[in-house]
Amino acid sequence: MGRGAGPRWLLVAALVLTALNLRTAVTSVGPVLDELERGLGLGASLAGLLTTLPVLAFASLGAVTPSVAGRLGERRTLAVGLVLMATGLAVRAVAGSVALFLLMSVLALVGGAMGNVLLPSLVKRHFPNRIGAMTALYTTALAVGTTGAAGLTVPVAGQGGADGWRLGLGVWAALAAVAVLPWLALMRGEVRRGAPRGEHRAAALRRSPVAWGLAVFFGSQSLQAYVAFGWFAQLFRDAGLSAQRAGLLVAFLAALSIPTSMVMPAWAARVHSQRPLIVLLVAVYSVSYVGLLVAPTTLPWLWVALCGLGAAAFPLALTLIGLRTRTPAATAALSAFTQSIGYLLAGSGPVLFGVLYGATGGWGWPFVLLFGALAAMLASGWLVGCPGYVEDDLARRSGAAARAH
């Protein structure tokens, strides 16, 4: 692992604990949103802003993460990010005003945004020959944290009395604080590499077709996930299912991310080309969407299961970030480029889906949007599924520019 890297087991523990925290600030809010609105007087428009904050934070903060990490070091950056996350989670739980709650929510998202970008880079740097296995490990931890925050916030809130939502949200600060500890132990001997230069800057990747393909792939698959979690419960309720059963179906969809995260990265890393996997995921998604649109109550568990299998595109996208770069610095740049653009694309999905649903009163046109996202996912996935490196893209472009002059 190199000089100053620290014990391998401690680095693995740090990666897993960080991944557990990447989405807790996001998925803990939805289950207690009604109580939060009443407790703080949060109106519908501000509630909408609160649910949009994660994608905005992940896009904007993720874009600057490589520069911050170059100056502080990757481990110091993650330690600082997790401290800010713990602070934001704790303070927003006791906030007495909407403004403070929103401000602390942004602070709580810092660690997640930085972790999104830096975990693929750390895997590339310290486990270059085990990208699939290590990506599987941390994406599984991410899925467990995501599902746990969604499922445990309400039971925890139930132990806190009238303002139990504060306890339900604040308890996740403790998990973030625990995740800081291994990074503190790993800081000794870390190299500060300075601001990224040349091909190691995310901006330089605008000249790489592979980078653009991966950004579109990441954005199109994330768009579908955001739509599924935001709207599929309503779809099932409109079809005549009870609110409880609709909620269970969406919870099942979320839980499927755990086994798919265990399997997909290692599978993707073992094969020469990921194109067959991408075609398979698009096909599975397509069958799911046709079933949901035509007969949502006939085999709802099957349609949701297929949708959950299609969502294995998320751990696949994270694996491809490591597979399509030669160096850890380029991995960090590609991670920032892919996720900053991808999350902006993804954030537009639930809004457009809702606009189409509201304008038409049905689900036909909203699903046209999802099939359009599938087409983008297939086209971009076909490009990035073929072996290649972004550094080679940039070298070819630079060579072509030199010959032109």
C-alpha atoms as one frame of an Amber mdcrd trajectory, in Angstrom:
protein
   0.000   0.000   0.000   2.954   2.300   0.106   4.774   4.410   2.643   2.506
   6.080   5.169  -0.547   4.218   3.940  -1.261   2.655   7.334  -2.530  -0.835
   8.132  -4.620  -2.325   5.368  -7.386  -3.399   7.754  -7.669   0.147   9.128
  -7.993   1.635   5.650 -10.680  -0.918   4.770 -12.542  -0.049   7.980 -12.276
   3.664   7.154 -13.675   3.113   3.654 -16.589   1.017   4.948 -17.500   3.435
   7.763 -17.360   6.382   5.377 -19.574   4.600   2.852 -22.140   3.824   5.561
 -22.543   7.592   6.041 -22.735   8.758   2.422 -26.555   8.869   2.256 -27.774
   8.990   5.865 -28.244  12.773   5.703 -30.497  12.230   2.678 -32.632   9.175
   3.390 -33.278   9.985   7.060 -35.353  13.055   6.140 -38.133  11.566   4.017
 -39.620   9.253   6.670 -40.147  12.171   9.118 -40.831  14.933   6.597 -44.432
  15.473   7.797 -43.306  15.838  11.412 -40.461  18.112  10.342 -42.850  20.353
   8.404 -45.091  20.695  11.438 -42.246  21.146  13.884 -40.469  23.905  11.948
 -43.332  25.313   9.887 -41.631  24.112   6.728 -43.846  24.928   3.741 -44.268
  22.800   0.647 -41.852  24.893  -1.424 -39.111  24.682   1.189 -39.769  20.973
   1.611 -39.195  20.659  -2.128 -35.934  22.585  -1.769 -34.867  20.259   1.039
 -35.383  17.195  -1.137 -33.439  18.849  -3.996 -30.471  19.896  -1.840 -28.654
  16.535  -2.039 -28.220  16.519  -5.815 -27.209  20.185  -5.833 -24.685  19.588
  -3.043 -23.297  16.413  -4.595 -22.857  18.172  -7.953 -21.302  21.418  -6.695
 -19.225  20.140  -3.770 -18.134  17.062  -5.684 -16.710  19.254  -8.448 -14.278
  21.016  -6.086 -13.321  17.962  -4.040 -10.180  16.991  -6.051  -8.747  20.489
  -5.581  -9.443  20.426  -1.845  -8.000  16.921  -1.537  -4.876  17.964  -3.442
  -4.156  20.656  -0.878  -5.233  18.843   2.309  -4.694  15.225   1.343  -7.463
  12.726   0.642  -7.689  11.409   4.190  -7.681  14.842   5.826 -10.359  15.927
   3.370 -12.574  12.987   4.300 -11.940  13.522   8.004 -12.914  17.197   7.695
 -15.938  16.288   5.583 -17.164  13.761   8.141 -16.652  16.220  11.005 -18.736
  18.772   9.098 -21.327  16.077   8.421 -21.557  15.108  12.091 -21.844  18.771
  13.068 -24.551  19.457  10.500 -26.560  16.374  11.459 -26.368  17.203  15.169
 -27.147  20.919  14.895 -29.994  20.572  12.403 -31.668  18.113  14.804 -31.980
  20.885  17.409 -32.514  23.769  14.961 -35.319  26.114  15.859 -35.635  27.833
  12.490 -36.052  26.733   8.893 -33.017  28.773   7.793 -30.701  27.072  10.288
 -32.106  23.645   9.424 -31.438  24.177   5.704 -27.954  25.567   6.352 -27.039
  22.617   8.546 -28.490  20.240   5.962 -25.985  21.602   3.440 -23.201  21.111
   6.001 -24.409  17.566   6.622 -24.081  16.798   2.909 -20.408  17.824   2.679
 -19.049  14.463   3.811 -21.299  12.604   1.405 -20.290  14.775  -1.544 -16.581
  14.379  -0.805 -16.885  10.666  -0.142 -18.692  10.162  -3.449 -15.658  11.490
  -5.305 -12.766  10.244  -3.160 -13.710   6.645  -2.401 -13.156   5.479  -6.019
  -9.807   7.314  -5.997  -8.716   5.704  -2.722  -9.649   2.267  -4.016  -7.613
   2.921  -7.171  -4.620   4.161  -5.156  -4.474   1.455  -2.492  -6.186  -1.546
  -4.123  -5.406  -1.211  -7.865  -5.656  -4.967  -8.417  -8.874  -5.388  -6.433
 -11.050  -2.605  -7.781 -14.087  -4.853  -8.219 -13.929  -6.436  -4.769 -13.263
  -3.177  -2.921 -15.924  -1.282  -4.861 -18.356  -4.067  -4.006 -17.433  -3.704
  -0.341 -17.956   0.039  -0.088 -21.031   0.199  -2.333 -22.620  -2.530  -0.222
 -21.865  -0.464   2.890 -23.374   2.550   1.133 -26.516   0.551   0.376 -26.757
  -0.663   3.980 -26.425   2.895   5.288 -28.980   4.197   2.804 -31.514   1.516
   3.673 -30.800   1.695   7.393 -31.334   5.450   7.608 -34.609   5.126   5.712
 -35.844   2.218   7.805 -34.601   3.077  11.304 -35.246   6.820  11.547 -38.938
   6.429  12.391 -38.457   3.723  15.068 -35.740   5.847  16.693 -37.967   8.927
  16.467 -40.675   6.990  18.258 -38.476   6.920  21.368 -38.215  10.715  21.499
 -41.725  11.852  22.380 -43.513  14.763  20.701 -40.355  16.043  19.004 -39.032
  12.578  18.299 -38.152  13.523  14.736 -35.210  15.464  16.192 -33.811  12.310
  17.778 -34.497  10.324  14.606 -32.468  12.768  12.520 -29.760  13.543  15.074
 -28.759   9.975  15.905 -26.950   9.679  12.569 -24.415  12.271  13.740 -22.938
   9.591  16.027 -22.270   7.267  13.089 -20.514  10.092  11.208 -18.387  10.869
  14.271 -17.308   7.226  14.538 -16.285   7.246  10.861 -13.855  10.117  11.524
 -11.727   8.052  13.912  -9.904   5.726  11.486  -9.066   8.654   9.188  -7.440
  10.453  12.123  -5.263   7.413  12.708  -4.393   7.211   8.992  -3.318  10.845
   8.518   0.303  10.362   9.562   2.595  10.316   6.553  -0.102  11.264   4.033
   1.257  13.072   0.989  -0.266  16.411  -0.038  -0.084  16.339  -3.801  -1.092
  19.911  -4.528  -3.785  21.178  -6.871  -4.575  18.838  -9.770  -2.858  19.690
 -13.053  -3.268  18.738 -16.678  -5.283  15.580 -17.211  -5.836  15.322 -13.453
  -8.192  18.308 -13.492 -11.875  17.502 -13.906 -12.187  20.408 -16.385  -9.633
  18.748 -18.684 -11.924  15.752 -19.066 -14.333  17.799 -21.141 -12.164  16.663
 -24.085 -12.705  12.974 -23.311 -15.591  11.073 -24.953 -15.231   8.348 -22.308
 -15.641  10.916 -19.515 -18.762  12.372 -21.146 -20.130   8.901 -21.762 -19.638
   7.947 -18.143 -21.220  11.212 -16.940 -24.323  10.557 -19.071 -24.424   6.916
 -17.967 -24.184   7.908 -14.310 -26.793  10.659 -14.714 -29.309   8.574 -16.652
 -29.176   5.647 -14.238 -29.370   7.948 -11.193 -32.328   9.799 -12.725 -34.265
   6.547 -12.840 -33.418   5.737  -9.238 -34.545   9.160  -8.005 -37.802   8.839
  -9.942 -38.421   5.332  -8.578 -37.925   6.363  -4.960 -39.881   9.583  -5.385
 -42.843   8.461  -7.479 -43.372   4.708  -7.596 -45.285   4.625  -4.301 -47.758
   7.103  -5.828 -47.995   4.979  -8.965 -48.982   1.934  -6.911 -51.473   3.945
  -4.868 -53.075   5.308  -8.032 -53.382   1.713  -9.239 -55.373   0.814  -6.111
 -52.798  -0.561  -3.675 -52.803   0.583  -0.062 -50.298   3.150   1.163 -48.712
   0.495   3.372 -48.218  -1.977   0.554 -46.934   0.738  -1.769 -44.411   1.725
   0.867 -43.302  -1.881   1.317 -42.727  -2.215  -2.417 -40.491   0.866  -2.478
 -38.655  -0.370   0.631 -38.070  -3.686  -1.152 -36.669  -1.753  -4.105 -34.224
   0.043  -1.804 -33.202  -3.172  -0.048 -32.291  -4.820  -3.364 -29.376  -2.389
  -3.666 -27.541  -4.404  -0.996 -27.197  -7.737  -2.872 -26.675  -6.041  -6.237
 -23.870  -3.936  -4.753 -22.236  -7.121  -3.473 -22.256  -8.792  -6.881 -22.061
  -6.217  -9.682 -18.657  -4.524  -9.112 -16.725  -7.792  -8.847 -18.573  -9.179
 -11.879 -17.856  -6.047 -13.925 -14.162  -6.062 -13.023 -13.742  -9.682 -14.119
 -15.039  -9.274 -17.679 -13.150  -7.709 -20.577 -16.087  -5.623 -21.802 -19.025
  -4.406 -19.728 -21.270  -3.915 -22.765 -23.206  -7.194 -22.258 -23.876  -6.230
 -18.642 -25.191  -2.833 -19.688 -27.479  -4.344 -22.327 -28.770  -6.796 -19.711
 -29.512  -4.007 -17.215 -31.355  -1.944 -19.828 -33.402  -4.998 -20.860 -34.339
  -5.768 -17.261 -35.339  -2.146 -16.655 -37.428  -2.166 -19.856 -39.442  -5.224
 -18.807 -40.001  -3.654 -15.391 -41.276  -0.384 -16.853 -43.619  -2.104 -19.289
 -45.044  -4.145 -16.427 -45.460  -1.107 -14.178 -47.153   0.845 -16.937 -49.456
  -1.875 -18.292 -50.243  -4.046 -15.249 -48.865  -2.463 -12.040 -51.003  -4.547
  -9.689 -50.713  -7.902 -11.474 -47.159  -8.782 -10.465 -45.960  -5.727  -8.541
 -43.219  -7.573  -6.643 -41.760  -8.885  -9.912 -41.758  -5.445 -11.542 -40.051
  -3.934  -8.507 -37.535  -6.784  -8.336 -36.612  -6.257 -11.988 -36.306  -2.518
 -11.408 -34.004  -3.211  -8.453 -31.834  -5.468 -10.599 -31.634  -2.759 -13.253
 -30.478  -0.328 -10.565 -27.267  -2.363 -10.317 -26.172   0.194 -12.908 -25.193
   2.423  -9.965 -22.423   0.209  -8.522 -21.440  -0.585 -12.102 -20.958   3.135
 -12.827 -18.755   3.534  -9.747 -16.700   0.515 -10.791 -16.214   1.935 -14.286
 -14.750   5.129 -12.797 -11.844   3.056 -11.499 -11.589   0.837 -14.572 -11.432
   3.700 -17.078  -8.432   5.478 -15.526  -4.771   4.606 -15.114  -3.883   6.653
 -12.016  -5.582   7.578  -8.716  -5.401  11.296  -9.566  -7.196  10.710 -12.866
  -9.729   8.552 -11.003 -10.509  11.452  -8.652 -10.876  13.822 -11.609 -13.139
  11.401 -13.491 -15.170  10.764 -10.350 -15.711  14.504  -9.849 -16.532  15.103
 -13.514 -18.898  12.134 -13.754 -20.784  12.809 -10.551 -21.033  16.601 -10.761
 -22.638  16.386 -14.211 -24.467  13.149 -13.471 -26.185  14.411 -10.334 -27.382
  17.545 -12.114 -28.965  15.326 -14.770 -30.414  13.040 -12.130 -31.891  15.906
 -10.129 -33.988  17.012 -13.074 -35.669  13.603 -13.330 -38.206  13.688 -10.475
 -39.130  17.291 -11.329 -39.776  16.548 -15.020 -41.554  13.319 -14.122 -43.820
  15.224 -11.750 -44.515  17.959 -14.294 -45.521  15.386 -16.908 -47.695  13.539
 -14.400 -49.392  16.745 -13.285 -49.945  17.975 -16.837 -51.401  14.729 -18.208
 -52.948  13.141 -15.113 -51.558   9.771 -16.147 -48.385   7.745 -16.250 -47.854
   7.352 -20.004 -45.820  10.486 -20.691 -43.848  10.229 -17.440 -42.737   6.769
 -18.531 -41.689   8.174 -21.892 -39.145  10.129 -19.861 -37.904   6.910 -18.229
 -37.588   5.128 -21.558 -35.678   8.147 -22.870 -33.303   7.811 -19.905 -32.902
   4.123 -20.762 -31.967   5.028 -24.342 -29.344   7.471 -23.031 -28.087   4.842
 -20.599 -27.732   2.278 -23.395 -25.965   4.635 -25.807 -23.540   6.022 -23.224
 -23.041   2.595 -21.683 -22.125   1.154 -25.056 -19.357   3.764 -25.286 -17.946
   3.323 -21.769 -18.467  -0.440 -21.658 -15.648  -0.950 -24.136 -12.159  -1.082
 -22.517 -10.289   2.222 -22.676  -8.846   5.013 -20.544  -9.615   8.706 -20.312
  -5.871   9.446 -20.340  -5.682   7.850 -23.812  -8.577  10.037 -24.964  -6.738
  13.152 -23.853  -3.459  12.004 -25.408  -5.162  11.426 -28.760  -6.834  14.843
 -28.631  -3.553  16.541 -27.704  -1.743  14.714 -30.519  -4.400  15.689 -33.039
  -4.209  19.313 -31.924  -0.391  19.286 -32.219  -0.523  17.842 -35.741  -3.100
  20.435 -36.760  -0.580  23.145 -35.880
